[in-house]
Amino acid sequence: MTSQPDLASQTLSDPTLIEEVQFQDHRIRFGPTQTGWVSFIARQGQRPATLLAGDRETLIAEAHKLIRRRIAGKR
């Protein structure tokens, strides 16, 4: 059995690669990996959701969609 690469390890091991933005009371932390981009999305006190995407722009767009769905679901 071959081991699978940890997709987030490069980002997590080098804090200079991690970017952070705020969107509607959610914190989005993201950075590049060997195969694309990874993000961790959460409000204060919540467990983060993880998203993977092939490029930075797609990752941010999908993170915004996820946050909008979460907010709409609470109404």
N, C-alpha and C positions, 0 to 999 in steps of 0.2 A: 504494500500500500504506500502510495506517495503522499507526502504531506502537502497540504494546500498553503500557499503563502497567505500571511495575515495581511489583508488589504489595507488595514488602517495603521499598521505598525510603523511605517515610514513617517506618516504624519504625526503620530503620537510621540515618536521618539525624537523628533526635531521640532520643538515649539516655535521656531522661527518660520515654519511653513504654515502654521495655523492662522487663519483669519477669523474674525468674529464680526457679526452684524446683529443688530436688533431689528425685529419686525413684529409689530403688534404684540408687545409684551413677551415675545419669545426671543431667546438667544440662539443664534445659528453659528456654530463653530464648524469650520470646514478647512480642508486642505487637500493637496494632491497625494495620490498613492501611485504605486507602480503601474496600475491598470486604469486609472481614472481619477475620480474625486470622491471623497467621503464627507458627510456632514452629520453633526449631532445637533438635534433641535429639541429645545425644551423651554418651558416656562419655569420660573423660580419654584423649586420644590418638587418638580416633576422628573420622572425618569426620561432620559432623552430617547427620541426616535432616531434611527440611523437611516440615512439615504446614501445610495451610491449612484454615480452618473459618470458618463464618459468625458464630460467637460464641465468647466466651472459654470458657464451660463445656464446649462440645463439643470445643474444641481441647485442653483439659486432659485430658478423658476419652479422646480418641483418642491423645494422647501416652502416657498410662498404658498403654493397650492395646498400643501399639507396643513399649514397653519390656518389658512382660510377655511378648510373643511372642518378642522377641529373647532374653530370659533362658531361656525354655522351649526355644528352639531350640538352645541351647548345652548342654543336659543330655543 
